[in-house]
Amino acid sequence: MGWNFLFTGGTTLAMTAYRPEEKDRAQAAINFCVYATLALSAFSSGVLVTTQGWTLLNAGSLAPITLTGRRTDLACAAPPPQRAARGVKARGAVQRGPLRSARTAWHAQKIQSGQ
């Protein structure tokens, strides 16, 4: 059910990028690409399971899962975005004294904790 909502929402969002006279052709191309990819992945996974067994299929699934997990881990480890306050210099400028940026404080805290 969730996949259906993503597909419908994505198609609707994609259609906002096209002129009214292009929408039918664009939607047909998008649907063709989505369903062709689904058919190809279903057939290829069936062939892999039949010829090589579940071990190879599961091993092949580890690479995308690992990349997605690593990307998510990096995104979560990033410091929070800095908000400029009144009287604070522009982003990237060196700040000294009590007007240290949130990013500098975050880095200092990480260094002190040994991470």
C-alpha positions in Angstrom: 0.0 0.0 0.0 2.8 2.4 0.8 4.5 1.7 -2.6 1.2 2.7 -4.3 1.1 6.0 -2.4 4.7 6.7 -3.3 4.1 5.9 -7.0 0.9 8.0 -7.2 2.5 11.0 -5.4 5.7 10.8 -7.5 3.8 10.7 -10.7 1.6 13.6 -9.6 4.7 15.6 -8.6 6.5 14.8 -11.9 3.5 16.0 -13.9 3.9 19.5 -12.5 7.1 19.9 -14.4 5.5 19.5 -17.8 3.2 21.6 -20.0 -0.4 20.4 -20.4 0.3 19.2 -24.0 3.3 17.1 -22.8 1.7 15.5 -19.7 0.2 12.4 -21.4 3.4 11.5 -23.2 5.5 12.2 -20.1 3.3 10.1 -17.8 3.4 7.2 -20.3 7.2 7.4 -20.4 7.5 7.4 -16.6 5.1 4.5 -16.2 6.9 2.5 -18.8 10.3 3.1 -17.1 8.9 2.1 -13.7 7.1 -1.0 -14.8 10.0 -2.1 -17.1 12.3 -1.8 -14.1 9.9 -3.8 -11.9 9.6 -6.6 -14.5 13.4 -6.7 -15.1 14.1 -6.9 -11.4 11.5 -9.6 -10.8 12.7 -11.8 -13.7 16.4 -11.3 -12.7 15.8 -12.1 -9.1 13.9 -15.2 -10.2 16.8 -16.3 -12.4 19.3 -15.7 -9.5 17.3 -17.7 -7.0 16.8 -20.6 -9.4 20.4 -20.8 -10.6 22.4 -19.6 -7.6 20.1 -19.9 -4.6 19.3 -17.4 -1.9 22.9 -16.9 -0.8 23.9 -14.9 -3.9 20.7 -12.9 -4.0 21.1 -11.9 -0.3 24.8 -11.1 -0.9 23.8 -8.9 -3.8 21.3 -7.1 -1.7 23.9 -6.1 0.9 25.6 -3.5 -1.3 22.6 -1.2 -1.7 21.6 -1.7 1.9 25.1 -0.9 3.1 25.3 2.2 0.9 21.9 3.4 2.0 22.8 2.8 5.7 26.2 4.6 5.3 24.5 7.6 3.6 21.9 7.8 6.4 24.6 7.5 9.0 26.6 10.4 7.5 23.5 12.5 7.2 22.6 12.0 10.9 26.2 12.6 12.0 26.3 16.1 10.4 26.2 19.0 12.8 23.0 21.0 12.9 22.7 23.9 10.5 23.9 27.2 11.8 21.5 30.0 12.3 22.8 33.5 11.9 22.0 35.8 14.8 22.0 39.6 14.7 25.6 40.9 14.8 27.1 37.6 13.8 29.4 37.6 10.8 28.4 35.9 7.6 28.8 32.1 7.3 32.4 31.0 6.8 33.8 34.0 8.6 36.1 33.5 11.6 34.3 34.2 14.8 36.1 34.7 18.1 35.1 35.2 21.7 31.5 34.8 22.9 30.1 34.8 19.4 31.4 31.4 18.5 29.1 29.6 16.1 27.0 26.6 16.9 29.2 24.5 14.5 32.4 25.5 16.3 30.9 24.6 19.6 29.7 21.3 18.3 33.2 20.4 17.0 34.8 21.5 20.3 32.4 19.2 22.2 33.2 16.3 19.9 36.9 16.8 20.4 36.6 17.0 24.1 34.5 13.8 24.3 37.2 12.0 22.2 34.9 11.0 19.3 
